Structure formats: C-alpha cells, structure tokens
Amino acid sequence: MLRLGLPAICLETQHARAALKAQRNKTDAADALGLAHIMRTGWFRQAHIKSEGCYRMLIHRRNLKRKFLDLENVIRLSLKAFGIKLAGTSRGKFAAVVREMVADDPLTSELMDAMLKARAALWKEYCPLHDMVVKAVAGRELCRRFLQIPGIGPVTALNFMTAIEDPSRFRRSRDVAAYFGLTSRRWQSGTSIDVQGRISKTGDPDVRRSLYEAVQALMTRYRARTRFAHGACRSPNGRASARRSSRSRASWRSSCTPCGPMEPSMSAIPMPTRRTP
C-alpha cells in the first residue's frame, strides 16, 4: 500500500478491541464495519512499528534461547524423577555432569545423549545470533550510552532503543513507563472507590522483561555502591527497615546488606523518607 502511495496505519489492538466490544454480534462483516467506523471518526491509536532488522534479530535470538532452556529443563526434570539433582552445575559442565550421572544406566544414558546433542546444536546456532545482537549494539552510539548504566546489557539496550526509536512520541518522560505497562492500574468511581492495582502489563512484554532483569542485576549482582540499591533495601511502605531507633537508623545509613559499608561521602547524604499522613 505504501508503494502505491496509500496510507497504511496499524491500530493498537487493545484499543480497537475495546471499541469493537460494543457490537452485539461478532462476525467478520461486523468487525470490518466497526474498523471502518473507527477510522472514519478518527477514534483510534496508531501502533508503533519497530525497525525490521533489529526486531527480527531479537525475536529469533529469544526463540532459540527459549528452546535451548526448554531442553535443559526437560533434562533436569527427567533426572530429578530418579533422585538426581543438578543444582549448581554451570552451563559449560552441564553435559559432562549429566553423562557422568547416568553412566550406569544404558537406557537413560542413550536418551540423555540424544537430548544433549540437540541442546548442543541449539547452542551452536544461538551463539551467532547473540553475536549479531552484540555487533548491532556496538554499532549504535545510543546503545553504547545505555550500556554505561549499571545492569543494562546488549539485549536490554537494543530492546529499549527499538521500542522507543522516536522519543518525540512521548510528551512526558513518565509516559514511557505507562507505555510499557509498568504503572499500576487504577479503578476509580465516585468518591468512595479508588483502587490502585497491580501494574497494567500492557505494551511490549520483551522490553518489560528486559527492564525487570536489568533491575534485578543491579540489585543483586552489581558490586558498586549505588543509591538505588540502598533504596531497594527499604520496606514496601516507604519506611527504612532499620528506623526503630536513632542508633539503628545511623547504622542502616552507614552500611547495607547487599552492598556493604558506604563511603563517608555517600553516607553523609540524607536518605529520602516518606511522611505518613
């Protein structure tokens, strides 16, 4: 259609589905008529189309890795039925440990050997796809800037850049969180009902998953001292977990379980607190 000079607009499915629910009957003809009315009145939201190259790389890499992990989990489950647990086994030593565990059982050894060969073949094909993603990130200046953020890796950087692409689509920076479904749902009616629920989980699930993994890596694996990690040590109601006395409050500010003692210059910075109504 674009080659013929005709406009091609992709509708946001969630918004269009809510509009079509007003119809009494669900038929192809009724759906076509409903979509025509949506376009005629202009009551629609245009979906963002990702760049084809980056999107295809990320999708194929994700699918191969999922199949690889599925095979690995099937092997673990099969051995667990016989009382063999592979906890703490690294990925490089996984095949050798499995073959050693089932060496005394010819049937199980043959079955595991077939599964391990399929696992090795998937890993062999997965590595070039991952290298393609890393090269694509290395060739983009914006992705390289994202990599300087603690917890952000090549996949998260490329996922986020591909999903945003044009920042002018968002009027405010806080609209990005709502676009990826990271803001809480709200159900308000009158003056007596105002419920804040879980996050909406709308938008791209791959980006939401990547950002979640980045935060987990920052909180659990990043060794440097950051104020974000100290903020994560606070209880859900906003109060510091060690505010029962002035002594415990001072010790909490000077040290933290995940990241250890703080530097003097950093410990002098007052930590934010939330006032109770």
C-alpha positions as CSV (number, residue, x, y, z in Angstrom):
1,M,0.0,0.0,0.0
2,L,2.8,2.4,0.8
3,R,4.4,1.7,-2.7
4,L,1.1,2.7,-4.2
5,G,1.0,6.0,-2.2
6,L,-1.8,4.8,0.1
7,P,-1.5,5.4,3.9
8,A,-1.0,2.3,6.0
9,I,-1.9,2.7,9.7
10,C,-1.5,-0.1,12.2
11,L,-4.1,0.1,15.0
12,E,-3.4,-0.5,18.6
13,T,-5.1,-3.9,19.2
14,Q,-6.2,-3.3,22.8
15,H,-7.9,0.0,22.0
16,A,-9.6,-1.4,18.8
17,R,-10.8,-4.5,20.7
18,A,-12.4,-2.4,23.4
19,A,-14.2,-0.3,20.7
20,L,-15.5,-3.4,18.9
21,K,-16.9,-4.9,22.1
22,A,-19.8,-2.5,21.7
23,Q,-21.1,-4.7,18.8
24,R,-23.9,-7.2,19.6
25,N,-22.6,-9.9,17.2
26,K,-19.0,-10.9,16.5
27,T,-18.7,-11.5,12.7
28,D,-16.2,-10.7,10.1
29,A,-18.6,-8.2,8.4
30,A,-19.3,-6.5,11.8
31,D,-15.6,-6.3,12.6
32,A,-14.9,-4.7,9.2
33,L,-17.7,-2.2,9.6
34,G,-16.5,-1.4,13.2
35,L,-12.9,-0.8,12.0
36,A,-14.3,1.4,9.2
37,H,-16.2,3.5,11.7
38,I,-13.1,3.8,13.9
39,M,-11.0,5.1,11.0
40,R,-13.8,7.4,9.8
41,T,-14.2,9.0,13.2
42,G,-10.5,9.1,14.0
43,W,-11.1,7.4,17.3
44,F,-8.0,5.1,17.2
45,R,-4.5,4.9,18.4
46,Q,-1.7,4.2,16.0
47,A,0.7,1.4,17.0
48,H,4.4,1.9,16.7
49,I,6.2,-0.3,14.2
50,K,9.7,-1.4,15.1
51,S,12.6,-1.4,12.7
52,E,12.5,-4.7,10.9
53,G,16.2,-5.7,11.2
54,C,16.6,-5.2,15.0
55,Y,13.2,-6.7,15.7
56,R,13.9,-9.9,13.7
57,M,17.3,-10.4,15.4
58,L,15.8,-10.1,18.8
59,I,12.9,-12.4,18.1
60,H,15.0,-15.2,16.6
61,R,17.6,-15.0,19.3
62,R,14.9,-15.1,22.0
63,N,13.1,-18.1,20.4
64,L,16.3,-20.1,20.1
65,K,17.3,-19.4,23.7
66,R,13.9,-20.5,24.9
67,K,14.1,-23.8,23.1
68,F,17.6,-24.3,24.5
69,L,16.4,-23.7,28.0
70,D,13.4,-25.9,27.5
71,L,15.6,-28.8,26.6
72,E,17.9,-28.2,29.5
73,N,14.9,-28.1,31.9
74,V,13.5,-31.3,30.4
75,I,16.8,-33.0,31.1
76,R,16.8,-31.7,34.7
77,L,13.2,-32.9,35.2
78,S,13.9,-36.3,33.8
79,L,16.9,-36.8,36.1
80,K,15.0,-35.4,39.1
81,A,12.5,-38.2,38.8
82,F,15.4,-40.6,39.6
83,G,16.6,-38.5,42.6
84,I,19.4,-36.8,40.6
85,K,19.7,-33.1,41.1
86,L,21.9,-30.8,39.1
87,A,21.8,-27.8,41.3
88,G,24.9,-25.5,41.0
89,T,26.1,-27.0,37.7
90,S,27.5,-24.5,35.3
91,R,26.4,-24.4,31.7
92,G,29.8,-25.4,30.4
93,K,30.0,-28.5,32.6
94,F,26.3,-29.5,32.2
95,A,26.7,-32.1,29.5
96,A,29.7,-33.8,31.2
97,V,27.9,-33.9,34.6
98,V,24.7,-35.4,33.1
99,R,26.7,-38.1,31.3
100,E,28.6,-39.0,34.4
101,M,25.4,-39.2,36.5
102,V,23.6,-41.7,34.1
103,A,26.7,-43.7,33.1
104,D,25.4,-46.8,35.0
105,D,22.0,-46.9,33.2
106,P,22.3,-47.8,29.4
107,L,18.8,-46.7,28.5
108,T,18.9,-43.4,30.4
109,S,22.4,-42.7,29.1
110,E,21.2,-43.2,25.5
111,L,18.2,-40.9,26.0
112,M,20.2,-38.2,27.7
113,D,22.8,-38.4,25.0
114,A,20.2,-37.6,22.3
115,M,18.9,-34.7,24.4
116,L,22.3,-33.3,25.0
117,K,23.2,-33.4,21.3
118,A,20.0,-31.5,20.5
119,R,20.9,-29.0,23.2
120,A,24.5,-28.6,21.9
121,A,23.1,-28.0,18.3
122,L,20.7,-25.3,19.6
123,W,23.5,-23.6,21.5
124,K,25.8,-23.7,18.4
125,E,23.2,-21.9,16.4
126,Y,22.2,-19.5,19.2
127,C,25.7,-18.1,19.7
128,P,26.0,-16.5,16.2
129,L,22.6,-14.8,16.7
130,H,23.7,-13.4,20.0
131,D,26.9,-12.1,18.4
132,M,24.8,-10.4,15.8
133,V,22.9,-8.6,18.5
134,V,26.1,-7.5,20.3
135,K,27.6,-6.2,17.0
136,A,24.4,-4.3,16.3
137,V,24.6,-2.7,19.7
138,A,28.3,-1.8,19.3
139,G,27.5,0.0,16.0
140,R,24.9,2.3,17.6
141,E,26.0,5.2,19.7
142,L,22.8,5.4,21.7
143,C,23.0,1.7,22.7
144,R,26.6,2.2,23.8
145,R,25.4,5.0,26.1
146,F,22.8,2.7,27.5
147,L,25.5,0.1,28.3
148,Q,27.1,2.6,30.7
149,I,24.1,2.2,33.0
150,P,24.6,-0.5,35.7
151,G,22.5,-3.6,34.9
152,I,22.0,-2.8,31.3
153,G,23.3,-5.3,28.8
154,P,23.2,-5.5,24.9
155,V,19.8,-7.2,24.7
156,T,18.2,-4.7,27.1
157,A,19.8,-1.7,25.3
158,L,18.7,-2.9,21.9
159,N,15.2,-3.8,23.1
160,F,14.6,-0.4,24.7
161,M,16.0,1.5,21.7
162,T,13.9,-0.4,19.2
163,A,10.7,0.1,21.2
164,I,11.3,3.8,21.7
165,E,13.1,4.9,18.5
166,D,11.4,8.3,18.3
167,P,11.3,9.9,21.8
168,S,9.1,12.7,20.4
169,R,6.2,10.3,20.5
170,F,6.0,10.8,24.3
171,R,5.1,14.2,25.7
172,R,6.5,13.4,29.2
173,S,9.2,11.0,30.3
174,R,6.8,9.3,32.8
175,D,4.6,8.3,29.8
176,V,7.3,5.7,28.9
177,A,6.6,3.7,32.0
178,A,2.8,3.6,31.2
179,Y,3.6,2.7,27.5
180,F,5.5,-0.4,28.7
181,G,2.8,-1.4,31.3
182,L,4.9,-0.6,34.3
183,T,2.4,1.7,36.0
184,S,-0.3,0.4,38.3
185,R,-3.9,0.0,37.2
186,R,-6.5,2.4,38.7
187,W,-10.2,1.7,39.3
188,Q,-12.0,4.9,40.5
189,S,-15.7,5.5,40.8
190,G,-17.2,8.4,42.7
191,T,-15.6,9.5,45.9
192,S,-15.6,6.2,47.8
193,I,-13.9,3.8,45.4
194,D,-10.3,4.4,44.3
195,V,-8.2,1.3,43.9
196,Q,-4.6,1.1,42.8
197,G,-4.0,-2.4,41.5
198,R,-1.0,-4.2,40.0
199,I,0.9,-3.0,37.0
200,S,-1.1,-2.9,33.8
201,K,1.3,-5.1,31.8
202,T,0.3,-3.5,28.5
203,G,2.8,-2.8,25.8
204,D,5.8,-4.8,24.7
205,P,6.4,-7.7,27.1
206,D,10.0,-8.2,25.9
207,V,11.0,-4.7,26.9
208,R,9.2,-5.1,30.3
209,R,11.0,-8.3,30.9
210,S,14.4,-6.8,29.9
211,L,14.0,-3.9,32.2
212,Y,12.9,-6.1,35.1
213,E,16.1,-8.3,34.6
214,A,18.2,-5.1,34.5
215,V,16.8,-4.0,37.9
216,Q,17.4,-7.5,39.3
217,A,21.0,-7.5,38.1
218,L,21.6,-4.0,39.6
219,M,20.2,-5.1,42.9
220,T,21.8,-8.5,43.2
221,R,24.9,-8.6,41.0
222,Y,26.3,-5.1,40.7
223,R,29.1,-4.7,43.2
224,A,29.5,-0.9,43.2
225,R,27.6,1.2,45.8
226,T,24.6,2.9,44.4
227,R,21.8,4.8,46.0
228,F,19.3,2.8,44.0
229,A,20.4,-0.4,45.8
230,H,20.1,1.3,49.1
231,G,16.6,2.4,48.2
232,A,15.7,-1.2,47.4
233,C,16.5,-2.2,51.0
234,R,13.6,-0.1,52.2
235,S,10.3,-1.8,53.2
236,P,7.3,-1.5,50.8
237,N,5.6,1.1,52.9
238,G,8.4,3.5,52.3
239,R,10.0,3.5,55.8
240,A,13.5,2.3,56.3
241,S,13.7,-1.2,57.7
242,A,16.0,0.0,60.5
243,R,14.3,3.1,61.8
244,R,13.2,1.9,65.2
245,S,15.8,3.9,67.0
246,S,18.3,6.6,66.2
247,R,21.2,4.1,66.6
248,S,19.7,1.6,64.2
249,R,18.9,4.4,61.7
250,A,22.5,5.6,61.8
251,S,23.9,2.1,61.3
252,W,21.5,1.5,58.4
253,R,22.7,4.6,56.6
254,S,26.3,3.7,57.1
255,S,26.0,0.1,55.9
256,C,23.8,-2.1,53.8
257,T,23.5,-5.8,53.4
258,P,23.7,-6.1,49.6
259,C,26.4,-3.6,49.1
260,G,28.4,-3.4,52.3
261,P,29.7,-0.3,54.1
262,M,29.1,3.0,52.3
263,E,31.8,5.6,51.7
264,P,31.9,8.5,54.1
265,S,30.9,11.0,51.4
266,M,28.0,8.9,50.4
267,S,26.8,8.1,53.9
268,A,26.6,11.8,54.6
269,I,23.8,12.2,52.0
270,P,20.4,12.1,53.7
271,M,18.3,9.2,52.5
272,P,14.8,10.1,51.3
273,T,11.9,9.3,53.7
274,R,8.1,9.2,53.1
275,R,5.9,11.1,55.5
276,T,2.9,9.3,56.8
277,P,-0.4,11.2,56.5
